[in-house]
């Protein structure tokens, strides 16, 4: 067990399997033995990091989740930040649900997530995996309903991407486009855009629906260049799009991304209510704050929604911004948030 505890992902799978097989052998018939469950969770984690999803499922069969602890570990890091580590049972369900989805075992994943949500009703990852599987099973209305609930609490780009895809597949193209734009804007400052190529391809399909050929072609070109520059295989459908539509792929992905970034922000700005006001206060080390709007309301904002240089973000400076629907977790109710904030000269 001492060899397993800190076993690096860079080390051999075969050696790790040898250590764990020994523990499995000596704990045969003892499903609640601590070293047995800890070692299996370790190899499930190792295999998850290697994207070996079928093996994750195989090893999970050796654990009876009924014996796993449900209490998470909470602590404070050396820099004073509080952190939470999932319990063994939550970790087991998280890894297995992801593996089942990746292996296209849609209904099994849904059933597992339903069981997990009974124990961990506030864990959004189970709801997300369930919604994703519902979409894959073409149960679009159920997927949309669940994703909209998740969106109230978490508006990460991948949640919005899945919601856009579900609306697209349900032929609700306006809602699909709005969620695509929100997803595209929210991911602008995240590194490695190649990992989001599917999002940009969804955008292309929606723009073709709007007959915005120029912008749709740019999204196809971006999708193509991101994969090409990474040395990844180009899917046949993407090759076909580039060839059939005679799309120019001379520009780099960075050039295309920067051009489209302005398009995404402009589209979002045009679709949302506009307001002016002044920065009322800043908190969380200037990572968030409130704007006093000209309409007399206070609007919460995150500093990453500030479009100008961050050094210009000061209390009392006059700004213009968009207003989008949000959700106040503390008050457990819908609210409004300021985004696309810029200084008024």
C-alpha positions in Angstrom: 0.0 0.0 0.0 2.9 2.4 0.7 4.0 1.8 -3.0 0.5 2.6 -4.2 -0.3 5.7 -2.2 2.0 8.1 -4.0 2.3 6.2 -7.3 2.9 8.6 -10.1 0.9 8.7 -13.3 4.2 8.6 -15.2 5.0 5.1 -13.8 4.0 1.8 -15.4 0.4 0.5 -15.3 1.7 -3.0 -15.1 3.6 -2.4 -11.9 0.7 -0.7 -10.3 -1.6 -3.6 -11.3 0.8 -6.0 -9.6 0.8 -4.1 -6.3 -3.0 -3.8 -6.3 -3.6 -7.5 -7.4 -1.6 -8.6 -4.3 -3.9 -6.5 -2.1 -7.0 -7.9 -3.9 -5.7 -11.4 -3.3 -5.1 -11.0 0.5 -8.4 -9.1 1.0 -10.6 -11.6 -0.9 -14.0 -11.7 0.6 -13.4 -8.5 2.7 -15.3 -5.9 0.6 -15.1 -3.3 3.3 -11.3 -3.6 3.9 -9.8 -0.1 3.8 -6.6 -1.0 1.8 -8.7 -2.8 -0.8 -11.0 0.1 -1.5 -8.2 2.7 -1.4 -6.0 0.7 -3.9 -8.9 0.3 -6.3 -9.8 4.0 -6.2 -6.1 4.7 -6.8 -6.0 2.7 -10.0 -9.4 4.1 -11.1 -7.9 7.6 -10.7 -4.7 6.5 -12.6 -6.7 5.1 -15.5 -9.0 8.1 -15.6 -6.0 10.3 -16.1 -4.9 8.0 -19.0 -8.4 8.1 -20.5 -8.6 4.3 -20.2 -12.3 4.3 -19.5 -13.1 0.6 -20.1 -10.5 -0.4 -17.6 -12.0 2.1 -15.1 -15.3 0.3 -15.4 -13.6 -3.1 -15.0 -11.8 -2.1 -11.8 -15.0 -0.4 -10.4 -16.7 -3.8 -10.4 -14.3 -4.9 -7.6 -15.7 -2.3 -5.2 -19.0 -2.4 -3.3 -19.9 1.3 -3.0 -22.1 0.6 0.0 -18.9 0.3 2.1 -17.4 3.6 0.9 -17.3 6.7 3.2 -19.5 9.6 2.3 -17.7 12.3 4.3 -15.5 14.7 2.3 -12.2 16.0 3.6 -12.1 19.7 4.1 -9.0 21.7 5.0 -6.9 24.9 4.5 -4.0 25.0 2.1 -0.6 26.6 2.9 -1.7 29.8 1.3 -4.8 30.0 3.4 -7.4 28.9 0.9 -10.1 26.5 1.9 -10.4 23.3 -0.1 -12.6 20.3 -0.3 -11.7 16.7 -1.4 -14.6 14.4 -2.4 -15.4 11.4 -0.2 -14.4 8.0 -1.4 -18.0 7.3 -2.4 -18.4 10.5 -4.3 -15.0 10.0 -6.0 -16.1 6.5 -7.0 -19.3 7.7 -8.6 -17.6 10.6 -10.3 -15.0 8.4 -12.0 -17.4 5.7 -12.9 -20.1 8.0 -14.3 -17.5 9.7 -16.6 -16.2 6.3 -17.7 -19.7 5.1 -18.6 -20.4 8.2 -20.6 -17.1 8.0 -22.4 -17.8 4.3 -23.3 -21.2 5.3 -24.6 -23.1 3.3 -22.0 -25.7 6.0 -21.8 -28.5 4.4 -19.8 -26.1 2.8 -17.3 -24.6 6.2 -16.7 -28.0 7.8 -16.2 -28.9 5.1 -13.7 -25.7 5.5 -11.8 -26.1 9.3 -11.7 -29.7 8.9 -10.4 -28.3 6.8 -7.5 -25.5 9.2 -6.9 -27.8 12.2 -6.8 -29.8 10.5 -4.0 -26.7 10.6 -1.8 -25.1 13.8 -3.3 -28.1 15.9 -4.5 -26.0 19.1 -4.8 -23.2 17.6 -7.0 -23.7 19.2 -10.4 -21.3 16.8 -12.2 -23.8 13.9 -11.8 -26.5 16.1 -13.3 -24.2 17.1 -16.1 -23.2 13.6 -17.0 -26.9 12.6 -16.9 -27.9 15.5 -19.1 -25.2 14.6 -21.6 -26.4 11.0 -21.8 -30.0 12.1 -22.2 -28.9 14.2 -25.2 -27.0 11.2 -26.7 -30.2 9.1 -26.3 -32.0 11.9 -28.2 -34.1 12.8 -25.2 -33.5 16.5 -26.0 -36.3 18.1 -24.0 -35.2 16.2 -20.8 -31.6 17.2 -21.5 -32.5 20.8 -22.0 -34.6 21.0 -18.9 -31.8 19.6 -16.8 -29.0 21.7 -18.4 -31.1 24.8 -17.8 -31.2 24.0 -14.1 -27.5 23.4 -14.1 -26.9 26.7 -15.9 -28.5 28.6 -13.1 -25.7 27.5 -10.8 -22.8 27.0 -13.2 -22.2 28.8 -16.5 -18.9 27.3 -17.6 -18.4 27.1 -21.4 -18.9 23.3 -21.6 -22.3 23.5 -19.9 -23.4 26.2 -22.3 -21.9 24.2 -25.2 -24.0 21.1 -24.3 -27.1 23.3 -23.9 -26.4 24.9 -27.3 -26.0 21.4 -28.9 -29.2 20.1 -27.2 -31.2 23.1 -28.5 -29.7 22.7 -32.0 -30.7 19.0 -32.1 -34.2 20.0 -30.9 -34.4 22.5 -33.8 -34.5 25.5 -31.4 -31.9 27.4 -33.3 -32.2 30.9 -31.7 -31.8 29.4 -28.2 -28.9 27.3 -29.5 -27.1 30.4 -31.0 -27.6 32.4 -27.8 -26.0 29.7 -25.7 -23.2 29.2 -28.2 -22.3 32.9 -28.0 -22.4 32.8 -24.2 -20.1 29.8 -24.3 -17.7 31.3 -26.8 -17.4 34.6 -24.8 -16.9 32.7 -21.5 -14.0 30.7 -22.9 -12.0 33.5 -24.5 -9.4 33.8 -21.7 -9.0 30.1 -21.1 -5.8 28.5 -22.5 -5.7 25.7 -25.1 -8.6 26.6 -27.4 -7.9 23.3 -29.3 -9.7 21.5 -26.5 -12.9 23.5 -27.4 -12.9 22.7 -31.2 -16.3 21.1 -30.9 -17.8 24.3 -29.6 -16.5 26.3 -32.6 -17.9 23.6 -35.0 -21.4 24.0 -33.4 -21.1 27.7 -34.0 -20.3 27.1 -37.6 -23.4 24.9 -38.0 -25.6 27.6 -36.4 -24.1 30.4 -38.5 -24.8 28.4 -41.7 -28.4 28.2 -40.5 -28.4 32.0 -40.3 -26.9 32.1 -43.8 -23.9 34.0 -42.3 -21.5 32.2 -44.6 -18.4 34.3 -44.0 -18.5 33.9 -40.2 -19.5 30.2 -40.5 -16.5 29.5 -42.8 -14.2 31.2 -40.3 -15.4 28.9 -37.5 -14.8 25.9 -39.8 -11.3 27.3 -40.5 -10.6 27.8 -36.8 -11.8 24.2 -36.0 -9.5 22.8 -38.7 -6.4 24.9 -37.8 -6.7 24.1 -34.1 -6.6 20.4 -34.8 -4.0 20.7 -37.6 -1.6 22.7 -35.4 -1.9 20.2 -32.6 -1.1 17.3 -35.0 -4.5 15.8 -34.3 -6.3 13.7 -37.0 -8.7 15.8 -39.0 -12.2 14.2 -39.0 -13.6 13.3 -42.4 -16.6 15.6 -41.9 -14.3 18.5 -41.3 -12.1 17.7 -44.3 -15.2 17.6 -46.4 -16.5 20.9 -45.2 -13.2 22.6 -46.0 -13.0 21.0 -49.4 -16.6 21.4 -50.5 -17.0 25.0 -49.3 -13.5 26.0 -50.5 -12.6 27.5 -47.1 -9.4 29.5 -46.8 -7.2 27.9 -44.2 -4.1 30.1 -44.7 -4.5 32.0 -41.4 -3.2 30.6 -38.1 -5.6 29.5 -35.4 -4.5 32.6 -33.3 -5.4 35.0 -36.1 -8.8 33.4 -36.6 -9.5 33.2 -32.8 -8.7 36.9 -32.4 -11.0 37.9 -35.3 -13.8 35.7 -34.0 -13.4 36.9 -30.4 -14.5 40.4 -31.5 -17.5 38.8 -33.3 -18.6 36.8 -30.2 -18.4 39.8 -27.9 -20.3 42.0 -30.4 -23.0 39.4 -30.8 -23.5 39.1 -27.1 -23.5 42.8 -26.6 -26.2 43.2 -29.2 -28.4 40.6 -27.7 -28.5 41.8 -24.1 -29.8 44.9 -22.3 -27.3 47.7 -22.0 -26.7 50.0 -19.0 -24.3 52.5 -17.6 -23.1 53.2 -14.1 -20.0 53.4 -11.8 -17.9 50.9 -10.0 -19.4 50.9 -6.5 -16.9 48.6 -4.7 -14.4 45.7 -5.3 -13.8 42.7 -3.1 -12.2 39.2 -3.3 -8.8 40.8 -4.0 -10.4 42.9 -6.8 -11.8 39.7 -8.5 -15.4 40.8 -8.2 -17.5 43.8 -7.1 -20.7 45.7 -7.6 -21.7 48.4 -10.1 -24.2 51.1 -9.2 -26.4 51.3 -12.3 -28.0 54.5 -13.6 -31.3 52.7 -13.1 -30.7 52.7 -9.3 -29.9 48.9 -9.1 -26.7 47.3 -8.0 -25.2 44.7 -10.3 -22.7 42.1 -9.3 -19.8 41.5 -11.6 -16.6 39.4 -12.0 -13.4 41.1 -12.9 -12.9 38.7 -15.8 -15.9 40.4 -17.4 -14.0 43.7 -17.6 -13.0 44.2 -21.3 -10.3 47.0 -20.7 -6.9 46.7 -19.1 -7.4 45.5 -15.5 -5.3 48.3 -14.1 -8.1 50.7 -15.1 -10.7 48.9 -12.9 -11.1 51.3 -10.0 -13.9 52.3 -7.6 -16.0 55.2 -8.9 -14.9 54.8 -12.6 -17.8 55.2 -15.0 -18.6 52.1 -17.1 -21.0 50.7 -19.6 -22.1 47.0 -19.5 -24.6 44.4 -20.5 -27.0 42.7 -18.1 -27.5 39.0 -18.2 -29.6 36.6 -16.1 -27.8 34.9 -13.3 -28.4 33.0 -10.1 -27.7 34.1 -6.5 -26.5 30.9 -4.7 -26.6 32.5 -1.3 -30.2 33.8 -1.6 -31.2 30.8 -3.8 -33.0 32.9 -6.4 -32.5 34.3 -9.9 -30.6 37.6 -10.2 -28.8 39.8 -12.7 -25.1 40.1 -13.4 -23.0 42.8 -15.3 -20.8 41.5 -18.1 -18.9 43.0 -21.0 -17.8 46.0 -18.8 -15.8 48.8 -20.4 -14.8 52.3 -19.3 -16.8 55.2 -20.6 -14.3 57.8 -21.8 
